[in-house]
Amino acid sequence: MSGAPLSLIVEIKARHEEAQDIVTLELADPHGRPLPAFSAGAHIDVRVKEGVIRQYSLCNHPEERDRYLIGVLRDPTSRGGSVAMHEEFQVGDLVQISAPKNHFPLKPAGRTLLLAGGIGITPLLCMAERLAHLEADFALHYCTRSAERTAFRKRIAASGFAERVHFHFDDGAPEQKLDLEALLATPAPDTRVYVCGPTGFIEAVLSTAKAKGWPGERLHTEYFAGAVADTSDDDSFEVRIASSGASFTVPADKTVHQVLTENGIEVMVSCEQGVCGTCLTRVLEGEPDHRDLYLDDDEHAANDQFTPCCSRARSKVLVLDL
């Protein structure tokens, strides 16, 4: 496996049990040097262990240069990332990370709605800090299973924007639960919606918004996990390398990335689920079968790029710009 460039070594300076099954890790340069700047919505790649790289949103104030703060949910269905970070990462450990990247940036708006599901609060909390600093008009709706599983409650309560934050608990009274139909009832002009959290939560927000007439360009998402694809009809296909003319068969039980790696062709990957965009590759001929959650509908329709970590082909051959 080849990961995104992990060019920084940081030290775990602090570790806190933020909520039930959620820890926060404070990362800083071991020698006290400033870290690369980041903007609200950014994430870093973290080398969890050999062959395992995961993405974590930065959730401290985007003007801080002395530390990065990440929140990690202990996921019982983890593929090896979150459990290792909960059980093995300790204060004083050195960790390899990438410089910050931002596929989920804030854009100018008259009003901003931030909708967080569970650990999806991490990039949105950073956005709330930024919007408050700009004295912008915004509201944050934060949905969790229970108060005990709600990270950053004390930080939010102590912030200057606490009155803009609305908590919604699954185990709470009916009147405090998030009413998407009411919240998104009218596509307000110059309002943007940012949503992050479990796939089901994001899809509920998007489907409600689109049904109410919200234009897609004002709905912004970041997924933490890939979509569950139906692989029962998967078949083999060919990928051809434009630079060399070499052609390889991708069988039903392997990804394009796996086949390319086996044949010595390097494509950087990170999430392996089609959510981070690290492996995005240009397609010169053929029709991809898009299975990512990174590209939007228009980018899928263009069929000129795809994610070889999870996407496949509808055509018999894909010619790749490699």
Contacts in CASP RR format, 6 or more apart in sequence:
PFRMAT RR
TARGET T0000
AUTHOR 0000-0000-0000
METHOD contacts of the structure
MODEL  1
MSGAPLSLIVEIKARHEEAQDIVTLELADPHGRPLPAFSAGAHIDVRVKE
GVIRQYSLCNHPEERDRYLIGVLRDPTSRGGSVAMHEEFQVGDLVQISAP
KNHFPLKPAGRTLLLAGGIGITPLLCMAERLAHLEADFALHYCTRSAERT
AFRKRIAASGFAERVHFHFDDGAPEQKLDLEALLATPAPDTRVYVCGPTG
FIEAVLSTAKAKGWPGERLHTEYFAGAVADTSDDDSFEVRIASSGASFTV
PADKTVHQVLTENGIEVMVSCEQGVCGTCLTRVLEGEPDHRDLYLDDDEH
AANDQFTPCCSRARSKVLVLDL
1 51 0 8 1.000
1 53 0 8 1.000
1 261 0 8 1.000
1 269 0 8 1.000
2 261 0 8 1.000
2 266 0 8 1.000
2 267 0 8 1.000
2 268 0 8 1.000
2 269 0 8 1.000
3 45 0 8 1.000
3 53 0 8 1.000
3 268 0 8 1.000
3 269 0 8 1.000
3 270 0 8 1.000
3 278 0 8 1.000
4 45 0 8 1.000
4 53 0 8 1.000
4 98 0 8 1.000
4 101 0 8 1.000
4 268 0 8 1.000
4 270 0 8 1.000
4 278 0 8 1.000
5 98 0 8 1.000
5 99 0 8 1.000
5 268 0 8 1.000
6 45 0 8 1.000
6 47 0 8 1.000
6 53 0 8 1.000
6 96 0 8 1.000
6 97 0 8 1.000
6 98 0 8 1.000
7 98 0 8 1.000
7 99 0 8 1.000
8 29 0 8 1.000
8 35 0 8 1.000
8 36 0 8 1.000
8 96 0 8 1.000
8 97 0 8 1.000
8 98 0 8 1.000
8 99 0 8 1.000
9 30 0 8 1.000
9 94 0 8 1.000
9 95 0 8 1.000
9 96 0 8 1.000
9 97 0 8 1.000
10 27 0 8 1.000
10 28 0 8 1.000
10 29 0 8 1.000
10 30 0 8 1.000
10 35 0 8 1.000
10 68 0 8 1.000
10 94 0 8 1.000
10 95 0 8 1.000
10 97 0 8 1.000
11 27 0 8 1.000
11 28 0 8 1.000
11 29 0 8 1.000
11 30 0 8 1.000
11 92 0 8 1.000
11 93 0 8 1.000
11 94 0 8 1.000
11 95 0 8 1.000
12 25 0 8 1.000
12 26 0 8 1.000
12 27 0 8 1.000
12 89 0 8 1.000
12 90 0 8 1.000
12 91 0 8 1.000
12 92 0 8 1.000
12 93 0 8 1.000
12 94 0 8 1.000
12 95 0 8 1.000
13 26 0 8 1.000
13 27 0 8 1.000
13 28 0 8 1.000
13 67 0 8 1.000
13 91 0 8 1.000
13 92 0 8 1.000
14 25 0 8 1.000
14 26 0 8 1.000
14 91 0 8 1.000
15 23 0 8 1.000
15 24 0 8 1.000
15 25 0 8 1.000
15 26 0 8 1.000
15 89 0 8 1.000
15 90 0 8 1.000
15 91 0 8 1.000
16 23 0 8 1.000
16 24 0 8 1.000
16 26 0 8 1.000
17 23 0 8 1.000
18 24 0 8 1.000
18 71 0 8 1.000
18 151 0 8 1.000
18 152 0 8 1.000
19 148 0 8 1.000
19 149 0 8 1.000
19 150 0 8 1.000
19 151 0 8 1.000
19 152 0 8 1.000
19 153 0 8 1.000
20 146 0 8 1.000
20 148 0 8 1.000
20 149 0 8 1.000
21 73 0 8 1.000
21 74 0 8 1.000
21 149 0 8 1.000
22 71 0 8 1.000
22 72 0 8 1.000
22 73 0 8 1.000
22 74 0 8 1.000
22 119 0 8 1.000
22 149 0 8 1.000
22 151 0 8 1.000
23 71 0 8 1.000
23 72 0 8 1.000
23 74 0 8 1.000
23 85 0 8 1.000
23 86 0 8 1.000
24 59 0 8 1.000
24 69 0 8 1.000
24 70 0 8 1.000
24 71 0 8 1.000
24 72 0 8 1.000
24 151 0 8 1.000
25 69 0 8 1.000
25 70 0 8 1.000
25 71 0 8 1.000
25 72 0 8 1.000
25 85 0 8 1.000
25 89 0 8 1.000
26 67 0 8 1.000
26 68 0 8 1.000
26 69 0 8 1.000
27 67 0 8 1.000
27 68 0 8 1.000
27 69 0 8 1.000
27 70 0 8 1.000
27 95 0 8 1.000
27 97 0 8 1.000
28 35 0 8 1.000
28 66 0 8 1.000
28 67 0 8 1.000
28 68 0 8 1.000
29 35 0 8 1.000
30 94 0 8 1.000
32 66 0 8 1.000
34 65 0 8 1.000
34 66 0 8 1.000
35 65 0 8 1.000
35 66 0 8 1.000
35 67 0 8 1.000
35 68 0 8 1.000
36 99 0 8 1.000
36 100 0 8 1.000
37 65 0 8 1.000
37 100 0 8 1.000
38 58 0 8 1.000
38 62 0 8 1.000
38 68 0 8 1.000
38 100 0 8 1.000
38 102 0 8 1.000
39 62 0 8 1.000
39 100 0 8 1.000
39 102 0 8 1.000
39 105 0 8 1.000
39 106 0 8 1.000
39 130 0 8 1.000
40 62 0 8 1.000
40 105 0 8 1.000
40 106 0 8 1.000
40 123 0 8 1.000
40 126 0 8 1.000
40 127 0 8 1.000
40 129 0 8 1.000
40 130 0 8 1.000
40 131 0 8 1.000
41 57 0 8 1.000
41 58 0 8 1.000
41 62 0 8 1.000
41 102 0 8 1.000
41 104 0 8 1.000
41 105 0 8 1.000
41 106 0 8 1.000
41 123 0 8 1.000
41 126 0 8 1.000
41 127 0 8 1.000
41 222 0 8 1.000
42 57 0 8 1.000
42 58 0 8 1.000
42 62 0 8 1.000
42 100 0 8 1.000
42 101 0 8 1.000
42 102 0 8 1.000
42 104 0 8 1.000
42 105 0 8 1.000
42 123 0 8 1.000
42 126 0 8 1.000
43 55 0 8 1.000
43 56 0 8 1.000
43 57 0 8 1.000
43 58 0 8 1.000
43 100 0 8 1.000
43 101 0 8 1.000
43 102 0 8 1.000
43 103 0 8 1.000
43 104 0 8 1.000
43 123 0 8 1.000
43 276 0 8 1.000
44 55 0 8 1.000
44 56 0 8 1.000
44 58 0 8 1.000
44 68 0 8 1.000
44 70 0 8 1.000
44 97 0 8 1.000
44 98 0 8 1.000
44 99 0 8 1.000
44 100 0 8 1.000
44 101 0 8 1.000
45 53 0 8 1.000
45 54 0 8 1.000
45 55 0 8 1.000
45 97 0 8 1.000
45 98 0 8 1.000
45 101 0 8 1.000
45 270 0 8 1.000
45 276 0 8 1.000
45 278 0 8 1.000
46 53 0 8 1.000
46 54 0 8 1.000
46 55 0 8 1.000
46 56 0 8 1.000
46 70 0 8 1.000
46 85 0 8 1.000
46 95 0 8 1.000
46 96 0 8 1.000
46 97 0 8 1.000
47 53 0 8 1.000
47 95 0 8 1.000
47 96 0 8 1.000
47 97 0 8 1.000
48 54 0 8 1.000
48 80 0 8 1.000
48 81 0 8 1.000
48 84 0 8 1.000
48 85 0 8 1.000
49 80 0 8 1.000
49 81 0 8 1.000
49 84 0 8 1.000
49 88 0 8 1.000
52 79 0 8 1.000
52 80 0 8 1.000
52 81 0 8 1.000
52 84 0 8 1.000
53 270 0 8 1.000
53 271 0 8 1.000
54 81 0 8 1.000
54 82 0 8 1.000
54 85 0 8 1.000
54 270 0 8 1.000
54 271 0 8 1.000
55 270 0 8 1.000
55 271 0 8 1.000
55 275 0 8 1.000
55 276 0 8 1.000
56 70 0 8 1.000
56 71 0 8 1.000
56 72 0 8 1.000
56 122 0 8 1.000
57 70 0 8 1.000
57 71 0 8 1.000
57 104 0 8 1.000
57 120 0 8 1.000
57 122 0 8 1.000
57 123 0 8 1.000
57 126 0 8 1.000
57 196 0 8 1.000
57 222 0 8 1.000
58 68 0 8 1.000
58 69 0 8 1.000
58 70 0 8 1.000
58 100 0 8 1.000
58 122 0 8 1.000
58 123 0 8 1.000
58 126 0 8 1.000
59 69 0 8 1.000
59 70 0 8 1.000
59 71 0 8 1.000
59 121 0 8 1.000
59 122 0 8 1.000
59 123 0 8 1.000
59 125 0 8 1.000
59 126 0 8 1.000
59 152 0 8 1.000
60 67 0 8 1.000
60 68 0 8 1.000
60 69 0 8 1.000
60 126 0 8 1.000
60 129 0 8 1.000
61 126 0 8 1.000
61 129 0 8 1.000
61 130 0 8 1.000
61 133 0 8 1.000
62 126 0 8 1.000
62 129 0 8 1.000
62 130 0 8 1.000
63 133 0 8 1.000
68 97 0 8 1.000
68 100 0 8 1.000
70 122 0 8 1.000
71 119 0 8 1.000
71 122 0 8 1.000
71 151 0 8 1.000
72 82 0 8 1.000
72 85 0 8 1.000
72 86 0 8 1.000
72 119 0 8 1.000
73 82 0 8 1.000
73 118 0 8 1.000
73 119 0 8 1.000
74 82 0 8 1.000
74 83 0 8 1.000
74 86 0 8 1.000
75 82 0 8 1.000
75 83 0 8 1.000
78 84 0 8 1.000
89 95 0 8 1.000
103 222 0 8 1.000
103 276 0 8 1.000
103 277 0 8 1.000
103 294 0 8 1.000
104 123 0 8 1.000
104 194 0 8 1.000
104 196 0 8 1.000
104 220 0 8 1.000
104 221 0 8 1.000
104 222 0 8 1.000
106 112 0 8 1.000
106 127 0 8 1.000
106 130 0 8 1.000
106 131 0 8 1.000
106 194 0 8 1.000
107 192 0 8 1.000
107 220 0 8 1.000
109 136 0 8 1.000
109 190 0 8 1.000
109 191 0 8 1.000
109 192 0 8 1.000
109 218 0 8 1.000
110 136 0 8 1.000
110 137 0 8 1.000
110 190 0 8 1.000
110 191 0 8 1.000
111 137 0 8 1.000
111 138 0 8 1.000
111 188 0 8 1.000
111 190 0 8 1.000
111 191 0 8 1.000
111 192 0 8 1.000
112 127 0 8 1.000
112 131 0 8 1.000
112 136 0 8 1.000
112 137 0 8 1.000
112 138 0 8 1.000
112 139 0 8 1.000
112 191 0 8 1.000
112 192 0 8 1.000
112 193 0 8 1.000
112 194 0 8 1.000
113 138 0 8 1.000
113 139 0 8 1.000
113 141 0 8 1.000
113 183 0 8 1.000
113 191 0 8 1.000
113 192 0 8 1.000
113 193 0 8 1.000
113 194 0 8 1.000
114 124 0 8 1.000
114 127 0 8 1.000
114 128 0 8 1.000
114 138 0 8 1.000
114 139 0 8 1.000
114 140 0 8 1.000
114 141 0 8 1.000
114 194 0 8 1.000
114 195 0 8 1.000
115 124 0 8 1.000
115 141 0 8 1.000
115 143 0 8 1.000
115 178 0 8 1.000
115 193 0 8 1.000
115 194 0 8 1.000
115 195 0 8 1.000
115 196 0 8 1.000
115 205 0 8 1.000
116 124 0 8 1.000
116 125 0 8 1.000
116 140 0 8 1.000
116 141 0 8 1.000
116 142 0 8 1.000
116 143 0 8 1.000
116 195 0 8 1.000
116 196 0 8 1.000
116 197 0 8 1.000
117 142 0 8 1.000
117 143 0 8 1.000
117 144 0 8 1.000
117 196 0 8 1.000
117 197 0 8 1.000
117 198 0 8 1.000
117 201 0 8 1.000
118 142 0 8 1.000
118 143 0 8 1.000
118 144 0 8 1.000
118 145 0 8 1.000
118 149 0 8 1.000
118 150 0 8 1.000
118 151 0 8 1.000
118 197 0 8 1.000
118 198 0 8 1.000
118 201 0 8 1.000
119 151 0 8 1.000
119 197 0 8 1.000
119 224 0 8 1.000
120 196 0 8 1.000
120 197 0 8 1.000
120 222 0 8 1.000
120 224 0 8 1.000
121 142 0 8 1.000
121 151 0 8 1.000
121 152 0 8 1.000
121 196 0 8 1.000
122 196 0 8 1.000
123 196 0 8 1.000
123 222 0 8 1.000
124 140 0 8 1.000
124 142 0 8 1.000
124 194 0 8 1.000
124 196 0 8 1.000
125 140 0 8 1.000
125 152 0 8 1.000
125 155 0 8 1.000
125 156 0 8 1.000
127 138 0 8 1.000
127 194 0 8 1.000
128 138 0 8 1.000
128 140 0 8 1.000
128 159 0 8 1.000
128 161 0 8 1.000
128 164 0 8 1.000
128 165 0 8 1.000
129 159 0 8 1.000
129 161 0 8 1.000
131 138 0 8 1.000
131 161 0 8 1.000
132 138 0 8 1.000
132 159 0 8 1.000
132 160 0 8 1.000
132 161 0 8 1.000
132 164 0 8 1.000
138 161 0 8 1.000
138 164 0 8 1.000
139 164 0 8 1.000
139 165 0 8 1.000
139 166 0 8 1.000
140 161 0 8 1.000
140 164 0 8 1.000
140 165 0 8 1.000
140 166 0 8 1.000
141 165 0 8 1.000
141 166 0 8 1.000
141 168 0 8 1.000
141 178 0 8 1.000
141 183 0 8 1.000
142 150 0 8 1.000
142 156 0 8 1.000
142 165 0 8 1.000
142 166 0 8 1.000
142 167 0 8 1.000
142 168 0 8 1.000
143 168 0 8 1.000
143 169 0 8 1.000
143 170 0 8 1.000
143 178 0 8 1.000
143 201 0 8 1.000
144 150 0 8 1.000
144 167 0 8 1.000
144 168 0 8 1.000
144 169 0 8 1.000
144 170 0 8 1.000
145 169 0 8 1.000
145 170 0 8 1.000
145 171 0 8 1.000
146 169 0 8 1.000
146 170 0 8 1.000
146 171 0 8 1.000
146 172 0 8 1.000
147 153 0 8 1.000
147 167 0 8 1.000
147 169 0 8 1.000
150 167 0 8 1.000
150 169 0 8 1.000
153 167 0 8 1.000
156 162 0 8 1.000
156 165 0 8 1.000
166 178 0 8 1.000
167 176 0 8 1.000
168 176 0 8 1.000
168 177 0 8 1.000
168 178 0 8 1.000
169 176 0 8 1.000
169 177 0 8 1.000
170 177 0 8 1.000
180 204 0 8 1.000
180 205 0 8 1.000
180 208 0 8 1.000
181 208 0 8 1.000
184 193 0 8 1.000
184 205 0 8 1.000
184 208 0 8 1.000
184 209 0 8 1.000
184 212 0 8 1.000
184 214 0 8 1.000
185 212 0 8 1.000
186 212 0 8 1.000
187 209 0 8 1.000
187 212 0 8 1.000
187 213 0 8 1.000
187 214 0 8 1.000
187 215 0 8 1.000
187 218 0 8 1.000
191 218 0 8 1.000
192 218 0 8 1.000
192 219 0 8 1.000
192 220 0 8 1.000
193 205 0 8 1.000
193 209 0 8 1.000
193 214 0 8 1.000
193 218 0 8 1.000
193 219 0 8 1.000
193 220 0 8 1.000
194 220 0 8 1.000
194 221 0 8 1.000
195 201 0 8 1.000
195 202 0 8 1.000
195 205 0 8 1.000
195 206 0 8 1.000
195 219 0 8 1.000
195 220 0 8 1.000
195 221 0 8 1.000
195 222 0 8 1.000
196 202 0 8 1.000
196 221 0 8 1.000
196 222 0 8 1.000
196 223 0 8 1.000
196 224 0 8 1.000
197 222 0 8 1.000
197 223 0 8 1.000
197 224 0 8 1.000
198 224 0 8 1.000
198 225 0 8 1.000
199 223 0 8 1.000
199 225 0 8 1.000
199 226 0 8 1.000
199 227 0 8 1.000
199 293 0 8 1.000
202 221 0 8 1.000
202 223 0 8 1.000
205 219 0 8 1.000
206 219 0 8 1.000
206 221 0 8 1.000
209 216 0 8 1.000
209 219 0 8 1.000
210 216 0 8 1.000
210 219 0 8 1.000
221 293 0 8 1.000
222 275 0 8 1.000
223 275 0 8 1.000
223 293 0 8 1.000
223 294 0 8 1.000
224 275 0 8 1.000
225 273 0 8 1.000
225 275 0 8 1.000
226 271 0 8 1.000
226 273 0 8 1.000
226 274 0 8 1.000
226 275 0 8 1.000
226 292 0 8 1.000
226 293 0 8 1.000
226 310 0 8 1.000
227 291 0 8 1.000
227 293 0 8 1.000
229 291 0 8 1.000
229 310 0 8 1.000
231 252 0 8 1.000
234 252 0 8 1.000
234 253 0 8 1.000
234 312 0 8 1.000
235 252 0 8 1.000
236 249 0 8 1.000
236 250 0 8 1.000
236 251 0 8 1.000
236 252 0 8 1.000
237 249 0 8 1.000
237 250 0 8 1.000
237 312 0 8 1.000
237 313 0 8 1.000
237 315 0 8 1.000
237 316 0 8 1.000
237 317 0 8 1.000
237 318 0 8 1.000
238 247 0 8 1.000
238 248 0 8 1.000
238 249 0 8 1.000
238 250 0 8 1.000
238 316 0 8 1.000
238 317 0 8 1.000
238 318 0 8 1.000
239 247 0 8 1.000
239 248 0 8 1.000
239 250 0 8 1.000
239 256 0 8 1.000
239 259 0 8 1.000
239 260 0 8 1.000
239 313 0 8 1.000
239 317 0 8 1.000
239 318 0 8 1.000
239 319 0 8 1.000
239 320 0 8 1.000
240 246 0 8 1.000
240 247 0 8 1.000
240 285 0 8 1.000
240 317 0 8 1.000
240 318 0 8 1.000
240 319 0 8 1.000
240 320 0 8 1.000
241 247 0 8 1.000
241 248 0 8 1.000
241 265 0 8 1.000
241 320 0 8 1.000
241 322 0 8 1.000
242 284 0 8 1.000
242 319 0 8 1.000
242 320 0 8 1.000
242 321 0 8 1.000
242 322 0 8 1.000
243 322 0 8 1.000
246 263 0 8 1.000
247 317 0 8 1.000
248 259 0 8 1.000
248 260 0 8 1.000
248 263 0 8 1.000
249 259 0 8 1.000
250 256 0 8 1.000
250 259 0 8 1.000
250 312 0 8 1.000
250 313 0 8 1.000
251 259 0 8 1.000
255 308 0 8 1.000
255 309 0 8 1.000
255 310 0 8 1.000
255 312 0 8 1.000
256 308 0 8 1.000
256 309 0 8 1.000
256 311 0 8 1.000
256 312 0 8 1.000
256 318 0 8 1.000
257 267 0 8 1.000
257 269 0 8 1.000
257 272 0 8 1.000
257 279 0 8 1.000
257 308 0 8 1.000
257 309 0 8 1.000
260 266 0 8 1.000
260 267 0 8 1.000
260 308 0 8 1.000
260 322 0 8 1.000
261 267 0 8 1.000
265 322 0 8 1.000
267 279 0 8 1.000
267 281 0 8 1.000
267 308 0 8 1.000
267 322 0 8 1.000
268 278 0 8 1.000
268 279 0 8 1.000
269 278 0 8 1.000
269 279 0 8 1.000
269 308 0 8 1.000
269 309 0 8 1.000
270 276 0 8 1.000
270 277 0 8 1.000
270 278 0 8 1.000
270 279 0 8 1.000
271 277 0 8 1.000
271 278 0 8 1.000
271 309 0 8 1.000
272 309 0 8 1.000
272 310 0 8 1.000
273 293 0 8 1.000
273 309 0 8 1.000
273 310 0 8 1.000
274 291 0 8 1.000
274 292 0 8 1.000
274 293 0 8 1.000
274 294 0 8 1.000
274 307 0 8 1.000
274 309 0 8 1.000
274 310 0 8 1.000
274 311 0 8 1.000
275 292 0 8 1.000
275 293 0 8 1.000
275 294 0 8 1.000
276 294 0 8 1.000
277 292 0 8 1.000
277 294 0 8 1.000
277 307 0 8 1.000
279 307 0 8 1.000
279 308 0 8 1.000
279 309 0 8 1.000
280 294 0 8 1.000
280 295 0 8 1.000
280 305 0 8 1.000
280 306 0 8 1.000
280 307 0 8 1.000
281 305 0 8 1.000
281 306 0 8 1.000
281 307 0 8 1.000
281 308 0 8 1.000
281 320 0 8 1.000
281 321 0 8 1.000
281 322 0 8 1.000
282 304 0 8 1.000
282 305 0 8 1.000
282 320 0 8 1.000
282 321 0 8 1.000
283 303 0 8 1.000
283 304 0 8 1.000
283 305 0 8 1.000
283 306 0 8 1.000
283 318 0 8 1.000
283 319 0 8 1.000
283 320 0 8 1.000
283 321 0 8 1.000
284 304 0 8 1.000
284 319 0 8 1.000
284 320 0 8 1.000
284 321 0 8 1.000
285 317 0 8 1.000
285 318 0 8 1.000
285 319 0 8 1.000
286 303 0 8 1.000
286 313 0 8 1.000
286 314 0 8 1.000
286 315 0 8 1.000
286 317 0 8 1.000
286 318 0 8 1.000
286 319 0 8 1.000
287 303 0 8 1.000
287 313 0 8 1.000
287 314 0 8 1.000
287 315 0 8 1.000
287 318 0 8 1.000
288 303 0 8 1.000
288 306 0 8 1.000
288 311 0 8 1.000
288 312 0 8 1.000
288 313 0 8 1.000
288 314 0 8 1.000
288 318 0 8 1.000
289 311 0 8 1.000
289 312 0 8 1.000
289 313 0 8 1.000
289 314 0 8 1.000
290 300 0 8 1.000
290 306 0 8 1.000
290 307 0 8 1.000
290 311 0 8 1.000
291 307 0 8 1.000
291 310 0 8 1.000
291 311 0 8 1.000
291 312 0 8 1.000
292 306 0 8 1.000
292 307 0 8 1.000
292 310 0 8 1.000
292 311 0 8 1.000
294 307 0 8 1.000
295 305 0 8 1.000
295 306 0 8 1.000
295 307 0 8 1.000
299 305 0 8 1.000
306 318 0 8 1.000
308 320 0 8 1.000
END
